[in-house]
Amino acid sequence: MIKWLYLFFCKVGLHRFEKVDINYSFGPGGSTETIKCKDCGIKKIRRKKD
């Protein structure tokens, strides 16, 4: 029952992200992490926050 509610939030733009991969690096590029939505499966890459 609650699955349809989570999918509705994904359509609106509110995702439940989990960290999939973290790449550490030094320099101006910094570290990045790959995150994935638990419900719809969309993946994003973002700069790691300290």
C-alpha positions as CSV (number, residue, x, y, z in Angstrom):
1,M,0.0,0.0,0.0
2,I,2.8,2.4,0.8
3,K,4.7,1.6,-2.4
4,W,2.3,3.7,-4.5
5,L,2.8,6.7,-2.1
6,Y,6.6,6.5,-2.6
7,L,6.2,6.3,-6.3
8,F,3.9,9.4,-6.2
9,F,6.7,11.2,-4.3
10,C,9.1,10.2,-7.0
11,K,6.8,11.7,-9.7
12,V,6.7,15.0,-7.6
13,G,10.5,15.0,-7.2
14,L,11.0,13.8,-3.7
15,H,13.2,10.7,-3.9
16,R,14.6,8.4,-1.2
17,F,18.3,8.2,-2.1
18,E,20.8,5.7,-0.9
19,K,24.6,5.9,-1.5
20,V,25.8,3.4,-4.0
21,D,29.5,4.4,-4.6
22,I,31.8,7.0,-3.2
23,N,35.0,8.1,-5.0
24,Y,37.6,10.0,-2.9
25,S,40.0,12.4,-4.6
26,F,42.1,15.4,-3.7
27,G,42.3,18.6,-5.6
28,P,39.8,21.0,-7.1
29,G,37.5,18.2,-8.4
30,G,36.9,16.8,-4.9
31,S,35.1,13.6,-4.0
32,T,32.0,12.4,-5.7
33,E,29.3,10.0,-4.7
34,T,26.7,8.1,-6.8
35,I,23.3,7.9,-5.3
36,K,20.2,5.9,-6.4
37,C,16.6,6.2,-5.5
38,K,15.3,3.2,-3.6
39,D,11.9,3.2,-5.3
40,C,12.2,4.3,-9.0
41,G,15.9,3.5,-9.6
42,I,17.1,6.9,-10.9
43,K,20.8,7.4,-10.4
44,K,22.7,10.7,-9.9
45,I,26.3,11.8,-9.3
46,R,26.9,14.6,-6.9
47,R,29.8,16.2,-5.2
48,K,30.4,14.7,-1.7
49,K,29.5,17.0,1.1
50,D,31.9,17.2,4.1
